[in-house]
Amino acid sequence: MSETPDRALVKRLREVLRNRRPVTETELRNLMEQTDGLVRTLGAHIDGSERRLTELADEPDSSLTEIASELQRVESLRPKLEEARTLLADLETRARELRTSWLLHQARSR
């Protein structure tokens, strides 16, 4: 089974955060943008499913199968969203650390 783009991104983020891969400022920015996009996408999917659940709850003849399917979707997306948010925060911290290190190096070399 092939890896989905979001799983590949999460794998790359973990490698960068574990210092297993050297990373440039440009790559950090790109990773932060991609992760921010993932957070927004997952959030939008959850919001859409929650709206659909509200609609289904208001329909007297709605199918329990549809409701269960939307609930399952929301429950499967929430952990992915939390993980993406955590990785983004960790990546932002790592970027600040690298920038600080670079600035200190520049100041010392003068």
Secondary structure in CASP SS format (residue, H / E / C, confidence):
PFRMAT SS
TARGET T0000
AUTHOR 0000-0000-0000
METHOD secondary structure of the structure
MODEL  1
M C 1.00
S C 1.00
E C 1.00
T C 1.00
P H 1.00
D H 1.00
R H 1.00
A H 1.00
L H 1.00
V H 1.00
K H 1.00
R H 1.00
L H 1.00
R H 1.00
E H 1.00
V H 1.00
L H 1.00
R C 1.00
N C 1.00
R C 1.00
R C 1.00
P C 1.00
V C 1.00
T C 1.00
E H 1.00
T H 1.00
E H 1.00
L H 1.00
R H 1.00
N H 1.00
L H 1.00
M H 1.00
E H 1.00
Q H 1.00
T H 1.00
D H 1.00
G H 1.00
L H 1.00
V H 1.00
R H 1.00
T H 1.00
L H 1.00
G H 1.00
A H 1.00
H H 1.00
I H 1.00
D H 1.00
G H 1.00
S H 1.00
E H 1.00
R H 1.00
R H 1.00
L H 1.00
T H 1.00
E H 1.00
L H 1.00
A H 1.00
D H 1.00
E C 1.00
P C 1.00
D C 1.00
S C 1.00
S C 1.00
L H 1.00
T H 1.00
E H 1.00
I H 1.00
A H 1.00
S H 1.00
E H 1.00
L H 1.00
Q H 1.00
R H 1.00
V H 1.00
E H 1.00
S H 1.00
L H 1.00
R H 1.00
P H 1.00
K H 1.00
L H 1.00
E H 1.00
E H 1.00
A H 1.00
R H 1.00
T H 1.00
L H 1.00
L H 1.00
A H 1.00
D H 1.00
L H 1.00
E H 1.00
T H 1.00
R H 1.00
A H 1.00
R H 1.00
E H 1.00
L H 1.00
R H 1.00
T H 1.00
S H 1.00
W H 1.00
L H 1.00
L H 1.00
H H 1.00
Q H 1.00
A H 1.00
R H 1.00
S C 1.00
R C 1.00
END
